[in-house]
């Protein structure tokens, strides 16, 4: 059997490499930060979604008005 000193040294080295208290504290702070910044992140995502939807609507409207000029490319690129 292993002596208690060897077991103590192995467990001490393990906790130096994988500190569960530090990991728990880091996780708690990250969770708190994510909860605090949730509203601002949601506002940004809503704005990006609205912008992409507006660009898609502009492209669909352009294609609906000029269906024969889409293949030229230059006017299609200017649609958004």
Buried (B, 14 or more C-beta within 10 A) or exposed (E): EEEEEEEEEEEEEEEEEEEEEEEEEEEEEEEEEEEEEEEEEEEEEEEEEEEEEEEEEEBEEBEEEEEEEEEEEEEBEEBE
